[in-house]
Amino acid sequence: MAKGPDAFRTISEAADEVGVAQHVLRFWETRFSFIRPMKRAGGRRFYRPQDVAVLQGLKARLHDDHMTIKDVQKLYRDAGLDRVLRAVPPDVTASLPAEVTEVSVPDPEAPKSALGSAAISPESQMRLRLSLAGLTATKQRLDDLLNQEST
């Protein structure tokens, strides 16, 4: 039985979807701070659909665009995760919530916010958006279960 599009993936399922070996995903976690699968108490990794989309974008940059790890790290630092996600095929990003794919990179010429240097970084914004998308998907699943029980 196939998993639903919102289901979490184990590392082997995520690796199969992305088209790389499991040890490659573990290695990427050490090199890219934006790869953060959920980990259970025993250390098992679970990847949200958004995580898999990010991994697919990363793979496209590294394998298809022949960028080095340092190139992707610099691209991420300079332009944010949005640039990594742009490499993901449209049919994959279409299933993601808008708040995940619409990442804005702050304009360096724009006036500073009232928070000054304490403003949220693009990486933190993306992590918050990914968390919100995961929570929203979980809430929808819970609402669906409650509706099933009440009928």
C-alpha positions as CSV (number, residue, x, y, z in Angstrom):
1,M,0.0,0.0,0.0
2,A,1.4,3.4,-1.0
3,K,1.8,6.2,1.4
4,G,-0.3,9.4,1.0
5,P,1.4,12.6,-0.3
6,D,1.4,14.1,3.2
7,A,2.9,11.1,4.9
8,F,6.3,11.2,6.5
9,R,9.0,9.1,4.7
10,T,11.7,7.0,6.3
11,I,15.3,7.6,5.2
12,S,15.1,4.7,2.8
13,E,11.9,6.0,1.2
14,A,13.2,9.5,1.0
15,A,16.4,8.2,-0.6
16,D,14.4,6.3,-3.2
17,E,12.3,9.3,-4.0
18,V,15.3,11.5,-4.4
19,G,17.3,8.9,-6.3
20,V,20.4,8.8,-4.0
21,A,21.7,6.3,-1.4
22,Q,20.8,6.7,2.3
23,H,24.4,7.5,3.3
24,V,24.3,10.4,0.9
25,L,21.3,11.9,2.8
26,R,23.2,11.5,6.0
27,F,26.2,13.2,4.5
28,W,24.2,16.1,3.2
29,E,22.8,16.6,6.7
30,T,26.4,17.3,7.8
31,R,27.0,19.8,5.0
32,F,23.7,21.7,4.7
33,S,22.1,23.3,7.7
34,F,18.7,23.5,6.0
35,I,18.3,19.7,5.9
36,R,16.7,18.8,9.2
37,P,14.6,15.7,9.2
38,M,12.6,14.9,12.3
39,K,14.3,12.4,14.5
40,R,12.6,10.0,16.9
41,A,14.0,9.0,20.3
42,G,15.9,6.1,18.7
43,G,17.5,8.3,16.1
44,R,15.3,7.2,13.2
45,R,14.9,10.0,10.6
46,F,11.5,10.9,9.2
47,Y,11.3,13.3,6.2
48,R,8.3,15.5,5.6
49,P,7.1,16.1,2.0
50,Q,8.8,19.5,2.2
51,D,12.1,17.9,3.3
52,V,11.9,15.6,0.3
53,A,11.3,18.6,-2.0
54,V,14.3,20.4,-0.6
55,L,16.4,17.2,-1.1
56,Q,15.3,16.9,-4.7
57,G,16.3,20.6,-5.3
58,L,19.6,19.9,-3.7
59,K,20.2,16.9,-5.8
60,A,19.3,18.8,-8.9
61,R,21.9,21.5,-8.0
62,L,24.6,19.0,-7.1
63,H,24.1,16.3,-9.8
64,D,22.2,18.0,-12.7
65,D,23.7,21.4,-12.5
66,H,27.2,20.0,-11.5
67,M,27.6,22.5,-8.6
68,T,30.0,21.7,-5.8
69,I,28.9,21.6,-2.2
70,K,30.6,24.9,-1.6
71,D,28.8,26.4,-4.5
72,V,25.4,25.3,-3.1
73,Q,26.4,26.5,0.4
74,K,27.3,29.9,-1.1
75,L,24.1,30.0,-3.2
76,Y,22.1,29.3,0.0
77,R,23.9,31.9,2.0
78,D,23.5,34.6,-0.7
79,A,20.1,33.8,-2.1
80,G,18.3,31.6,0.4
81,L,16.6,28.2,0.2
82,D,14.3,29.5,-2.6
83,R,17.1,29.1,-5.1
84,V,17.6,25.5,-4.1
85,L,13.9,24.8,-4.4
86,R,13.7,26.3,-7.8
87,A,15.5,23.3,-9.1
88,V,12.6,21.1,-8.0
89,P,10.3,20.0,-10.8
90,P,7.0,22.0,-10.9
91,D,4.9,18.8,-10.2
92,V,6.7,18.4,-6.9
93,T,6.5,22.0,-5.7
94,A,2.8,22.2,-6.8
95,S,1.9,19.8,-4.0
96,L,3.7,21.9,-1.4
97,P,1.9,24.6,0.6
98,A,2.4,28.1,-0.8
99,E,4.1,29.3,2.4
100,V,6.9,26.7,1.8
101,T,7.7,27.6,-1.8
102,E,7.2,31.4,-1.5
103,V,10.4,32.3,0.3
104,S,11.4,35.9,0.2
105,V,15.0,36.9,0.5
106,P,15.4,40.3,2.2
107,D,16.6,43.1,0.0
108,P,19.9,44.3,1.5
109,E,19.0,47.9,0.4
110,A,15.7,47.8,2.2
111,P,15.4,49.7,5.5
112,K,16.1,47.6,8.6
113,S,13.1,46.5,10.6
114,A,12.4,47.8,14.1
115,L,14.1,44.6,15.4
116,G,17.4,45.8,13.7
117,S,20.0,43.0,13.7
118,A,17.6,40.7,15.6
119,A,15.4,40.3,12.4
120,I,14.7,36.7,11.4
121,S,17.2,35.3,8.9
122,P,15.9,33.7,5.6
123,E,17.0,30.3,7.0
124,S,14.9,30.8,10.1
125,Q,12.0,32.0,8.1
126,M,12.2,28.9,5.9
127,R,12.4,26.6,9.0
128,L,9.4,28.4,10.5
129,R,7.4,28.0,7.2
130,L,8.3,24.3,7.0
131,S,7.2,23.8,10.6
132,L,4.0,25.6,10.0
133,A,3.3,23.5,6.9
134,G,4.0,20.3,8.9
135,L,1.7,21.5,11.7
136,T,-1.0,22.5,9.2
137,A,-0.8,19.0,7.5
138,T,-1.0,17.3,10.9
139,K,-4.0,19.4,11.9
140,Q,-5.8,18.4,8.6
141,R,-5.1,14.7,9.3
142,L,-6.4,15.0,12.8
143,D,-9.5,16.9,11.6
144,D,-10.1,14.1,9.0
145,L,-9.8,11.4,11.7
146,L,-12.2,13.3,14.0
147,N,-14.7,13.6,11.1
148,Q,-14.4,9.9,10.3
149,E,-15.1,9.0,14.0
150,S,-18.1,11.3,14.2
151,T,-19.8,9.7,11.2
